[in-house]
Amino acid sequence: MKKPLSLILLSSAILLPTHAAEASTTNQVKTHTYTWNVSDQQVYTYYFGNYQYQKPQQRPVAKPTPPAQQPTQPNQPVEKPQTDKPAQQTANVSATEQAVLDLTNAERTKAGLKPLQIDAALQKSAKQKSADMAANNYFSHTSPTYGSPFDQMKQNGVTYSSAAENIAMGQRSAQDVVTAWMNSAGHRQNILTPGFTHIGIGYDANGHYWTQQFIQK
């Protein structure tokens, strides 16, 4: 039996840390890049099992019975209770992160792809990841604080049909890190995946930790 497309799925093309690419910047800084992605090709049962999203069914609404007739009275003004609208989350993007976005979208444009848009919740998640790597002195897709990239996205309220993450360490500029990613097949694939629509970008100057998180909504 075919599993529903609404399953959260993971590609078989995961690059584990043993496939890390190493390069050097012009300042001879040792750099590392990793890629991790999830797509709609293969179920990753370890993290998600048979998780399935079902659209909630709308319950039938019963019509109220007509009120008993009462003597008419002048209409009184009715004060409607004020409802607080949820505040929209705004994306916090630094100048360096914006430069990464611009360079990333330039590569997509050259490939004939649509540019990625910043998603506020995903931006928060990517910034958390870079800050967490810097604070806890590690370099891995699996965070001791947040778990896998997909666990972290879920904790930040990010929903998606497919997702991916690129990370890097040591590059001193947006140009350096995007060049390093584009020179690595796995990272380049994430940047140039046609289906991705949104991105979050995190940069922490303490150790120069970089994160790109991609989703398709």
C-alpha positions in Angstrom: 0.0 0.0 0.0 1.4 3.4 -0.9 2.0 5.7 2.0 0.2 9.1 1.9 2.2 12.0 0.4 1.5 13.9 3.6 4.1 11.8 5.4 7.2 13.7 6.5 9.9 12.2 4.3 13.7 12.0 4.2 15.9 11.6 1.1 18.3 8.8 0.9 20.9 11.4 -0.2 21.9 12.3 3.4 25.5 13.3 3.6 26.8 12.3 7.0 29.8 14.0 8.7 32.2 11.5 7.1 31.4 13.2 3.8 32.3 16.7 5.0 34.0 18.9 2.5 37.1 20.9 3.6 38.4 24.0 2.0 40.5 27.1 2.8 39.7 30.7 2.6 42.1 33.3 1.4 43.2 33.7 5.0 44.0 30.0 5.2 41.2 29.3 7.6 40.2 25.7 7.7 36.6 25.3 6.8 34.0 22.6 6.9 30.7 22.2 5.2 27.9 19.7 5.8 24.6 19.0 4.1 21.4 17.4 5.4 18.2 17.2 3.5 14.7 15.8 3.6 12.5 15.2 0.6 9.5 13.3 -0.6 11.5 10.2 -1.8 11.9 7.9 1.2 10.4 7.7 4.7 12.8 8.3 7.5 11.2 6.1 10.1 13.8 6.7 12.8 12.8 10.3 13.4 9.2 10.4 12.2 7.8 6.8 12.2 4.4 6.9 10.6 3.7 10.5 11.4 0.9 11.7 9.2 -0.9 15.0 9.0 -4.6 14.9 8.5 -6.6 17.9 7.8 -9.1 18.4 10.7 -12.7 17.7 9.6 -15.1 20.4 10.0 -17.8 19.6 12.5 -21.4 20.1 11.5 -22.9 23.2 12.9 -26.4 23.0 14.3 -28.7 25.9 13.5 -30.0 27.6 16.6 -33.7 27.4 17.3 -35.6 30.7 16.8 -36.1 32.6 20.1 -39.5 32.9 21.6 -41.2 36.1 20.6 -40.7 38.8 23.2 -42.2 42.3 23.4 -40.1 44.5 21.2 -37.7 46.9 22.9 -35.5 49.7 21.5 -32.2 48.3 20.2 -29.3 48.8 22.6 -25.8 49.4 21.3 -23.8 46.2 21.7 -20.2 46.6 22.6 -18.1 44.0 20.8 -15.4 42.4 22.8 -11.9 43.4 21.6 -9.9 40.5 20.2 -6.1 40.7 20.1 -4.8 39.7 16.8 -1.7 37.6 17.0 1.3 39.7 16.2 3.0 38.8 13.0 6.6 37.5 13.4 9.1 39.6 11.7 12.4 38.2 10.4 15.6 39.3 12.1 18.2 39.4 9.3 21.7 40.9 9.8 23.6 42.6 7.0 25.8 39.5 6.6 22.9 37.1 6.5 21.2 39.4 3.9 24.4 39.1 1.8 24.2 35.3 2.0 20.6 35.5 0.8 21.5 37.8 -2.1 24.3 35.6 -3.2 22.2 32.4 -2.8 19.4 33.9 -4.9 21.9 35.1 -7.5 23.0 31.5 -8.0 19.3 30.4 -8.3 18.6 33.2 -10.8 21.5 32.1 -12.9 20.1 28.5 -12.9 16.7 29.8 -13.9 15.1 29.2 -10.5 12.8 31.4 -8.4 14.5 33.3 -5.5 14.0 32.1 -2.0 12.1 34.2 0.5 13.0 34.6 4.2 10.6 32.8 6.5 10.5 34.5 10.0 10.2 31.3 12.0 12.8 29.5 9.8 15.1 32.5 10.2 14.9 32.2 14.0 15.7 28.5 13.7 18.8 29.1 11.6 20.1 31.8 13.8 19.5 29.5 16.8 21.5 26.8 15.2 24.6 28.9 14.4 24.5 30.4 17.9 24.1 27.0 19.5 27.2 25.6 17.6 29.2 28.6 18.7 28.1 28.4 22.3 28.5 24.7 22.7 31.6 24.3 20.5 30.4 21.7 18.1 29.9 21.4 14.4 27.1 19.0 13.4 23.6 18.8 12.0 22.5 17.2 15.3 22.3 19.8 18.1 22.7 18.8 21.8 20.1 21.5 22.5 17.6 21.1 19.7 18.1 17.7 18.2 18.0 17.2 14.4 17.4 20.2 12.1 13.8 19.0 11.6 13.2 18.7 15.4 14.4 22.2 15.7 12.2 23.5 12.9 9.2 21.8 14.5 10.0 23.5 17.9 10.0 26.8 16.1 6.6 26.2 14.5 8.0 25.7 11.0 5.8 23.5 8.7 7.0 22.2 5.3 6.6 19.5 2.7 10.4 19.1 2.3 13.4 20.7 4.0 17.2 20.8 4.1 20.1 22.3 6.0 23.6 23.5 5.0 26.1 24.4 7.7 29.7 25.7 7.5 32.4 26.9 9.8 35.4 29.2 9.4 34.6 31.3 6.4 35.0 35.0 7.0 32.5 36.4 4.6 29.2 35.7 2.9 31.0 35.4 -0.4 33.5 32.8 1.0 30.7 30.6 2.5 28.4 30.7 -0.5 31.4 29.9 -2.8 32.3 26.9 -0.5 28.8 25.6 -0.6 28.5 26.0 -4.4 31.8 24.1 -4.8 30.3 21.1 -2.9 27.8 18.9 -4.8 25.5 18.3 -1.9 25.3 21.9 -0.7 24.9 23.1 -4.3 22.0 20.7 -4.7 20.3 22.2 -1.7 20.8 25.8 -2.9 19.6 24.9 -6.4 16.6 22.6 -5.5 13.8 24.0 -7.6 11.0 23.1 -5.1 12.4 25.1 -2.2 10.5 28.3 -1.6 11.8 29.7 1.7 15.1 30.0 3.6 16.5 30.9 7.0 20.1 32.1 7.4 22.1 32.2 10.6 25.6 33.6 11.2 27.5 33.7 14.4 30.8 35.6 14.3 32.2 33.8 17.3 33.9 31.0 15.3 32.2 32.0 12.1 29.4 29.4 12.2 27.0 29.5 9.2 23.6 27.9 8.7 21.1 27.7 5.8 17.8 26.0 6.4 15.5 25.5 3.4 11.9 24.5 3.1 9.2 23.9 0.6 5.9 25.1 1.8 
